[in-house]
Amino acid sequence: MDDLKLGVIGLGVRSTLADLAHRPGAGSRLVACCDRDPQMLEKARQRFGPDVTTTTDHRELLHADLDGVFVLTPDHTHEPIGVEFLQAGIPVFLEKPLAITTAGCDRLLAVARTSGTPLYVGHNMRHMPVVVAMRKLIEEGAIGSVKAIWCRHFVGHGGDFYFRDWHADRRNTTGLLLQKGAHDIDVIHWLGGGYSRRVNGMGGLVVYGDITSRRDRAGERMTDWLDPEHNWPPSSLRDLNPVVDVEDLSMMQMRLDNGVFASYQQCHFTPDYWRNYTVIGTEGRLENFGDAEGATIKVWNRRSDYRADADLELPIPKQEGWHGGADPRLVEEFLHFIRTGAATVTSPVAAREAVAAGYAATMSLRDGGRAVDVPPPATEVATYFANGQTEDASAGSLVREAERRR
């Protein structure tokens, strides 16, 4: 089997995905890299070999005879770069979020359909062991029929991760309720079995907006300034991005199309860093404690007052690889998908629905918390992706059967 020839655009933190895909002689290899930083391109030659093509202009990769490309660039560039490669017929791995507006997502999905080019979105949390285990418990009826989902996201390194670079500028992200929340909104939809159709949001820039120490970090990477041991309390942080106009505290409520109600809370100045899901059904409740190595899922099915001991406790075993072993599975799924067109756990339509909910909630948050309806995708586009990125409905039945078996 010949190696798939792959390219990567953006050699920042998430380019570890490209490292996972670089398997010369074993099925896939990186042959072309793009980044605006010449130093990163020099390091790329060390990572992927001296023969790798390097460029500061991603358009040069359009003619590099690629079998697939990883787009791992800042969020506001996902839409234009993704469109170019889809139109060129090159299968695209697009890091989440799919885009920073609902309209941007819809444009990408429409171009993928009209061009017939495979599109894959990097929602790695669908491969995280703790999320997979929660979904399995729900499917097995451990808590009956799901009626409510609550998610609290404690972003303990939020200042370092999101307020010292481009993330802090809403022109690049719309806001962190969308950018960071797209993961959790997608998981809420996946666990709840539906998509948000009405949302509202509240929140604000309540800590980092008061910090006046700012500077341009052009040419730097997050790993240059990340310091998990210090930078505490959050108000002591210095050298923030010149523009800081995204919220550091956000909350949203959702009503899904199947009647499930959900809420999501995100805070970027907590001392701890993890996310907690609570899923309530007609016959019980489940909750995760921790979301990586050492995490446990607890299920309560009997009436009682407060008790820490659950009726079922499921420890999550350690997995190798970033994000609890999710990233290797994500890359493996993408490579298998572009080779075979097989069904995937991730979904471009679901990625669009996560952005649409986060975008609508951000608009609500900035307009007094009013309720906002979330528009569904065009029927013909949703059908195309439900049919396995084909207009053939019979192929779709095979995709859905494969998904059911998963």
N, C-alpha and C positions, 0 to 999 in steps of 0.2 A: 504494500500500500504506500503510495507516494505521500510525502509530507505535505500537509496543507501549508500554503505560503501565506503568512499573516503579517499584518502591519499594526502599529500602535501609534496613536496620536495622543500626546500628553504623557510625560514621563515622571509625573508626580507620585504621590503616595500610592494611588490605586494602580500604578503600573506594575505592582507585584502580580497582578492578574496576567500580564504579558509574560512574566517570568514563569508562571505556572504553565503557560501554553507553549513555551519554548522547549520542545522535545525533539531535537534533531535526530532523525532516523527512527523515531518512535511514533510518528503520526503528524507532527506539526512543528513548525519552526518560525521564528520571527525573522523576517527578511528586510523590513523597512520600518524606520522609526522617525517620528516627527516631534519636535519640541522647539520652542522659541529660544531656549537657553542652550548655547553651544556647549557649555560644560556638561549638561545632561546628555547631549548627543555623544560626547566623548566617552562618558560612562556607559552609554548604550553599546558601544563597540566592545567594551570590557564584558558587558552582560551577555550580549548576543553574538559576539564574534566580530572579527575585523571586516568581514565581507558584508555586514548589514548596511543597507542603504540608509543614510541619515539626511534629514532636511529640516529647515525651519518653516517650510511652506507645505501645508498638508495636501495641497492640490497636486503636488508631485506624486503622491501615493495613489492618485486616481489612475495613473498609468503604470503602476508597478506590477501588474499582473498578479494581483492578490486574490486569494480565496476567501479572505475575511479580514476585517479591520476592527480593532478595539478603539473606541472613541472615549477617552478618559480625560477630557478637557473640562474647564470650568462650565458650569451649568448653562449659562446663556449662549454658549457656542454649540450645544448639543443639536439644536434644531438645524441651523444652517449647515453644519458639517455633516450631520446625519443625512440630510436631504441630498447633498452632493454625492455621497457615496451610494445611497440607494438608487439615485438616478443613473449612476454609472454601473449598476448591476453588481456591486460588491457587497456581500453579506456583512451586516453591521452588528457589532456588540456595542450598545449604547449604555454607558453607565447611567444609573439613576441620578436624579429624576429624568424622565424622558425629555422634558422641556420645562420651561419656567412659566408657561401659560397653558391654559386649556387649548387655545387656538393653535399654539405651537405643536402640542401633542397631536391634535387632529390633522395638522398638515403632514407630520411625519407618517402617521398611519395611512393617510391617503396616498402619499408618494410610494410607500412600501407596497400598497395594493396595486396601484397603476403600473409600477415598474416590475412587480412580481419578484422583488428582491427580498430575501430573508432578513427579518429584523428581530433582534433579541435584546432584551433590556435587563441590566444587571441588578435585579432585586435579589441579592444574595440571602436575605433573611428567610426566603422560602426554603432555603436549604439549611438554616440554622437548626441544630438538633433540638433545642428547646421549643422552637416554633413547630417543627415537624411533629414532635411528641404531643404537643397540645392539640394540634389538628387531628391526630390519630385518636386521641382520647375522645374528642368531640364526635368524630365519625363513628366511633364504637358505641356511642350513646352514654358515656360516663356521666354526663350531666343533663341528659334529656335534650330537648330542643332549645337551642341558643336564643336568648331574648335580649341580653345586654352584654356589652363589652366595655371595660374601662382600661385605659392604658395611661400609666404615669411614666414619663421619660425623664430621668435624672441625668442631665448632661454635665457631668462633673468637670470635664475639661473644656467646657464650652467657650470660655474666654480665649484660651490658646487656640482651639480648633477653628473658631468661627468669627472672632472679632479682631483678628490681627491681619487679615488678608481680604481677598475679594469677596468672601462670603458675607462680610458686613455691609456691603453695598447692595441695596435691593434691586438695582439695575441688573445685577448678575444672578440673582436668585429669586426674585419677587419677595421672598422672606424665608426665615428658617422654619416657619410652620409648614411650608411647602418643601423646602430643601431637605431639612432633617426629618421632617414628619412623613415624607413620602414613603419611607420604609414602614413605619408603624401603621399608617393609614392602609397600606396594602395588606399588612398582616391582619388588621382588624377586618377588612373586607373578606380576606381569605378564611379566617376563622368564623366569621359571621355568615358567610355564604351569600353575600350580596354587595351592592355598591351604594355609596351615599347619594341621596337625591335631594336632601335638604340639610344645610349646615348653618351654624353660626359660630362666631369666634370672638374672643376677648383677649386682651393682653397688652403688653407695652414694652418699651425700652426703659427698664426700671433701675438697672445697676450700671451697665457699661456706658450708657448715654451720659453719665455724670463725669466720666473720666476724660480729661482734656488732653492728656498726653497722647499724641498721634505722630506717626511718621510713615513715609512711603517705604514699602518693603519689596520694591521691584528687584527681581533677581534672587529673592530668598524663597525658601520652601518652609512649610509648616514644621518639618523636622529640625529646622535651624533654631527655632525658638521654643519648641514644646518643652515644658518643664513640669512634669506631673508632681514632683516633690514640693514645689514652691508655688509662687504666684497665688498666695492665699493670705488674707481673704480676697475675694474677687475684686473688691474696690481698690486693691493695691496694684492691679495690673497696669502696665505701662506700655507705651508704644503701640497703641491700637491703630487700625487702618484709618487713613485720613477721612474716609466717609464711613460713618456708623449710623445706619438708619433702618436696621432690621430689629425686630423685637427679641428680647432675651427671655421673655416670659410669655407663653402663648397657651391658650386653651380653646378647644373647639368641641362642639356637640354635633352628632350626626344621626340622621334617620336613614336607614338603608332601604332599598327598594323592596325588601322582603319583610319589613316591619321591625327588624332588629334596631335597637337604639345603642349608640356608642358615644364615648367621650375620650378625648385625648388631651393630655397636659404635658407641656414641655418646658423645662427650666434649665437655663444655661449657667447657673451659679450655685449649684448644689455641691456639697463636698464629695459625694459618691457618684459613680457613673454606672448606671445600669437602667434597665427598663422592666416594668412590672405590668403584666396583663392579668386582669381578672375577668373571667368569662362566667356568666350566670345563665343557667338553663332552667328548664321546668322541673328538673330532678336533682339539682345540685349546683355546685360552684367549683371552679378550678382556678388556680393561681400559681404563677411561677415565682420562685425566690432565687434571684440570680438569673443571668441569661447567657452565661458562658460556662467554663469548666467549674464543676462543683454545684451547678444549679440543681434545683429540685422543683418538681411540680407537685402540688398538693390538691387533692379533691375531697370536698366535703359533701356527704349525701344524707346525713342524719341531722335532725333538729337538735339544737342545744344552745346554751349560752356560749360565750367565747371559749374556744379551746384551740391550742396550737397544734395538737395532734389531729391529723386528718384521717379520713377513712381510707385514703389511698395516698401513698407517697412514692413518686417516681423519680429516682436520681438520674441525672443526665450524664452519661459517660463522656470521658474526655475524647476529643477527636483531634487529629492533627490538622494544622493549617489555620489561617486567620479566620476570625469570626466563627470560632467553634467548629472549624472544618468546612464551613459553608463555601468559602472561596474556591477551593479545589473542585468541589462538586459543581459550582457555577460554571467554571471554565470547561470542565468535562462535558457538561450539558450543552454548552454553546458549540463546542467542536463537533459533538455528535449530531447536533441539530443541523449544522451547515453541511455535514457529510450526507446525512440521511433524510432530513426533513422530519425527523421523529418528533412526537409530542414532547413538550417541555413543561416543567413545573411553573416556571415563570410565564408571564403573559403580557404582550404589548398593550392589549386592551386594559388589563388590570393596572398596568403602569400608568396608562392615561387616566384611568378613573381615580387613582391615588393623587395625581397631580391636580385633576379637576376639583376634587374635594378640598385639597390644601389651598388651591388658588381661590376658590370661592370663600373658604373660611378666612383667608387673609384679607380679602376684600371686605368681608363682614366685620372683622376685627378693626379695620381702619375706617369703618363707617358706623361706629356705635354699637356693633353687635347685632345688627339686623339679620333676620333669617334670609338665606340666599338659596335658590334652587340650583342644583348642579345638573347641567344639561348632559344627556347621554350621548354617546358617540353615534355617528350616522349608522343606520341599520345595515347598509350594505358593507360598511367597513367592519362592523362588529361581526357580521356573518362570515366575511372573508377570513378573519383571524380565528373564529370558532371552527372553521373548516380546515384548520392547519395551514393558514396562509396560502389558500388556494380557493378558486371559485367553484371547485368540485365538492358538492355536498356529501358525496359518498366518502371522499377522503376525510371529511370532517367527522363522520361517524367513527372512522377508524381512530382518529385522534382522540375523540371523546372516550372511546373504549379504552385506549391506552392510558388516558388520564385517570379513568375510573379504577383501572388495575393498580395504578400507583398508590 
